[in-house]
Amino acid sequence: MQTNYDIVIIGGGPAGLSFACSMIDTGVQVLVVEKSSLDAIAKPTVDGREIALTHLSLGILKKLGVWGLVDQDEVSLLKEAKVFDGDSPSLLSFKSDTSGIEALGYLVPNYQLRQALYSRVAQANNITLITDASVEDVDYCESHSNVLFADGSSIATKLVIAADSRFSNIRRKVGIPSLMKDFSKVMIVTKMTHTKSHLNTALECFDYGQTLALLPMIGNASSVVLTVATDKSQAVLDMSEADFNAKMMRDFRGELGQMSQVGERHFYPLVGVHAQTFIANRFALIGDAAVGMHPVTAHGFNLGLRGQNILASLIKEALTQDQDIGSKSLLNRFEKKHIHLTRVMFFGTNGVVALFTNDAPVIKQVRRFVLNFAQRFPPIKHLITRHLTESSKDFPTLKKVLGK
Ligand SMILES: Cc1cc2nc3c(=O)[nH]c(=O)nc-3n(C[C@H](O)[C@H](O)[C@H](O)COP(=O)(O)OP(=O)(O)OC[C@H]3O[C@@H](n4cnc5c(N)ncnc54)[C@H](O)[C@@H]3O)c2cc1C
């Protein structure tokens, strides 16, 4: 059967558009289907998310020709990160200069990344983006798959990539089960200016009853991230600006001087998802549809970029050998290369969340022990730094740390 497009990507979010960028100049015809409007994709608005990119992600975005389209005046360097535990003196800190790297990570507003990804896709001849169109189902046949649209029309393709969010309908329709973790918490994010410098340091304070984080932006401004139980979130969202500013100054113990909210307070109910498998016949999951992370370790989009990069490399290899880009063996290799790390990151992150948001006395002791141990044992810090940054710099491996 003649297929209209070689690849159909469902979802024009950051993961779907990244994969589309990876296919530029490969000769394959790609269709991206996005259910929101062209305006929402082409001119995304500020959503309060500051994305901490790892070194690996930065490298991928540069290779895709996307990084050059990001407004560099909005990129801030993350030079140090400090983790505090409630009111205890325990502290875990990571510094880029002691690790021999320029920065632990690069903070970019999400809307900037989305805009840059769209601009890159819009330049390409082999990528077609249709908006205001929703995929309803995917139907597999041996030689191709049919993508069925909400309006009743359909398109045949060699490979379907679902990047339709952590709540992916298509994942369910294709019959892929997933593990879903509702944290029953809401993350409230907003931009604040302050009179003292943040020194390009990110703070993560696991206070009792709430988690508070600060991500350094350009100048004396930061993204403040407050995570509270769902039943407490409305009260925070309803607070007057003066009360919110006073609360933040109190919670950050005046470390940043006078603090003032600028812009809106955005909120995100926290649900984590891990699909049981990332593949089906002529079908692959990428981005949050494959693994939707709790944002505390800032790895969601980083993992999305990594996954699409692995898949794209295998497809390019198949193209050079004139092989089927939707073959079972290709998809199996993609899953094998990606799913192990995502499982470790997903369950590891959920473990950190469980440990640091449980205020039972015995758990508080464990938290302190973990932080003190990690802080005093440099190889562990280097190992965590390497995993957080995904930097290929010469940090010790687990084997070296354990002396094996
Ligand atoms: C507060 C917060 C902070 C974060 N910070 C970080 C960070 O520091 N570092 C990091 O790496 N990650 C971070 N993340 C995670 C990151 O934002 C996500 O991983 C990323 O946006 C996921 O992109 P996606 O394209 O997979 O999914 P989405 O952004 O959810 O996009 C899915 C797209 O699919 C479309 N769609 C859905 N269904 C259909 C359909 N049936 N047909 C057509 N289109 C469809 C939707 O309209 C949407 O545009 C953070 C997340 C939050 C909430």
The ligand as a Gaussian input file, in Angstrom:
#p B3LYP/6-31G(d) Opt

LIG

0 1
 C        6.459000      22.750000      36.749000
 C        7.240000      21.873000      35.817000
 C        8.606000      22.020000      35.730000
 C        9.355000      21.212000      34.879000
 N       10.714000      21.352000      34.842000
 C       11.454000      20.556000      34.056000
 C       12.880000      20.680000      34.021000
 O       13.485000      21.486000      34.726000
 N       13.585000      19.847000      33.197000
 C       12.960000      18.924000      32.398000
 O       13.652000      18.200000      31.668000
 N       11.620000      18.783000      32.395000
 C       10.849000      19.571000      33.211000
 N        9.492000      19.440000      33.210000
 C        8.862000      18.422000      32.331000
 C        8.604000      18.919000      30.909000
 O        7.896000      20.133000      30.921000
 C        7.833000      17.830000      30.158000
 O        8.548000      16.621000      30.248000
 C        7.615000      18.151000      28.682000
 O        6.903000      19.334000      28.490000
 C        6.822000      17.022000      28.011000
 O        6.688000      17.274000      26.648000
 P        5.801000      16.294000      25.731000
 O        5.918000      16.847000      24.362000
 O        6.163000      14.889000      25.959000
 O        4.314000      16.426000      26.284000
 P        3.267000      17.716000      26.329000
 O        4.061000      18.945000      26.579000
 O        2.266000      17.288000      27.279000
 O        2.727000      17.767000      24.839000
 C        1.803000      16.850000      24.331000
 C        1.127000      17.471000      23.105000
 O        0.281000      16.500000      22.485000
 C       -0.939000      17.112000      22.079000
 N       -1.953000      16.051000      21.999000
 C       -2.448000      15.300000      23.010000
 N       -3.322000      14.389000      22.555000
 C       -3.378000      14.560000      21.213000
 C       -4.118000      13.916000      20.170000
 N       -4.938000      12.871000      20.431000
 N       -3.978000      14.340000      18.900000
 C       -3.144000      15.380000      18.617000
 N       -2.413000      16.026000      19.560000
 C       -2.523000      15.618000      20.838000
 C       -1.187000      18.141000      23.180000
 O       -2.072000      19.160000      22.736000
 C        0.226000      18.651000      23.455000
 O        0.574000      19.749000      22.645000
 C        8.716000      20.221000      34.082000
 C        7.335000      20.065000      34.164000
 C        6.601000      20.874000      35.038000
 C        5.113000      20.670000      35.132000

